[in-house]
Structures are given as C-alpha cells and as structure tokens.
C-alpha cells in the first residue's frame, strides 16, 4: 500500500484522469474531493461491498423465481412492441425504367 501525506488543498493523481484532493480536515475526519470521468465509478468501500453482495445474490437466484418476477412486472409473455415495418416501395416511374411514357388516351 502506498501511503502519502497531503495537506488541505493538495492532491494526488491516480493514472491520468483521476484526481483526489484533500478538501478539509476536522478532528479525525478527512474530506476528500474526487475528480474522475463519468465512466469511472467511485464508491465508499461499504457501499461497494453491499453492491458486490447484491450482485452475488442475484447471480445465485434460482430459475424458479423468474415466473414470480414476471407476475410482478405485469403478466406473462410481456414483450416490447415490434419495430415498425419499413415503408412499401413505390412502383418505378416510367422514366426510371427507360421506357417511353404511355400515350394519353383519347376520349
């Protein structure tokens, strides 16, 4: 484990994109500021541990619980709507086919 001493207003960099700054120190508590890209998830350790436990519990769920889940979500066989059908193609125009246009009909 790397241990660094920092004062209020000082920072450390983790890689090229994560900056951790000491914002305040009161008694035995330190407030840290963390600048990181939105795709980098930052959690307190106890929250991270709880997320890991929930993920393990979800992965171990018995398959027979799925029908109950389906009932809770609004019934059996519920599927997202089908995508709309593509528009029907228009018949080719006479100009596009290379044929001369039809002669007008006489009354």
C-alpha positions in Angstrom: 0.0 0.0 0.0 1.3 3.4 -0.9 0.9 6.0 1.9 1.1 9.7 1.1 0.9 12.8 3.3 -1.2 15.6 1.9 -2.4 18.9 3.4 -5.6 20.8 2.7 -5.7 21.8 -1.0 -3.1 19.3 -2.1 -3.9 16.4 -4.4 -2.7 13.1 -5.8 -3.3 11.7 -9.2 -4.4 8.2 -9.9 -3.5 7.5 -13.5 -4.1 10.4 -15.9 -7.7 11.1 -15.2 -8.5 10.7 -11.5 -7.5 13.5 -9.1 -8.0 13.1 -5.3 -7.8 16.3 -3.3 -7.8 16.9 0.5 -10.7 19.4 1.0 -10.9 19.6 4.8 -9.6 18.0 8.0 -11.6 18.2 11.2 -10.6 16.1 14.1 -10.2 12.5 13.0 -12.2 13.0 9.7 -10.8 14.0 6.3 -12.9 15.2 3.5 -11.7 14.2 0.0 -12.7 15.6 -3.3 -12.5 13.2 -6.3 -12.4 14.4 -10.0 -12.9 11.5 -12.3 -14.5 10.8 -15.7 -18.2 9.8 -15.6 -17.4 6.3 -16.7 -15.2 5.7 -13.6 -17.3 4.5 -10.7 -16.4 5.9 -7.3 -17.9 4.3 -4.2 -17.3 4.3 -0.4 -15.9 0.9 0.5 -19.0 -0.1 2.5 -21.3 0.8 -0.4 -19.1 -1.2 -2.9 -19.2 -4.2 -0.6 -23.0 -4.0 -0.4 -23.2 -3.8 -4.3 -21.0 -6.9 -4.6 -23.2 -8.9 -2.2 -26.3 -7.9 -4.1 -24.7 -9.0 -7.4 -23.7 -12.3 -5.9 -27.2 -12.9 -4.5 -28.8 -12.0 -7.9 -26.4 -14.4 -9.8 -27.3 -17.2 -7.4 -31.1 -16.7 -7.8 -33.0 -19.9 -8.5 -34.5 -20.1 -12.0 -37.9 -20.9 -10.5 -38.1 -17.3 -9.2 -38.4 -16.0 -12.7 -42.1 -16.7 -13.1 -42.8 -14.7 -9.9 -40.7 -11.8 -11.3 -42.8 -12.0 -14.5 -46.0 -11.7 -12.5 -44.7 -8.7 -10.6 -43.8 -7.0 -13.9 -47.3 -7.2 -15.3 -48.1 -10.7 -16.5 -47.0 -13.4 -18.8 -45.5 -13.0 -22.2 -45.0 -9.3 -22.0 -42.6 -8.3 -24.8 -41.6 -4.9 -26.1 -43.5 -3.8 -29.2 -42.2 -4.9 -32.6 -40.4 -2.3 -34.6 -42.5 -0.6 -37.4 -42.5 -2.3 -40.8 -40.4 -0.5 -43.5 -42.5 1.6 -45.9 -43.7 -0.1 -49.1 -41.6 0.7 -52.1 -43.3 2.8 -54.8 -43.5 1.3 -58.3 -40.7 2.6 -60.5 -41.6 5.6 -62.7 -41.5 5.1 -66.4 -38.5 7.5 -66.6 -36.6 5.3 -64.2 -37.3 2.1 -66.3 -36.1 3.6 -69.6 -39.5 3.0 -71.3 -41.3 5.8 -73.0 -44.3 7.2 -71.1 -47.7 5.8 -72.1 -49.6 7.8 -74.7 -52.5 9.8 -73.4 -55.9 8.2 -74.0 -58.3 9.9 -76.4 -61.9 10.3 -75.4 
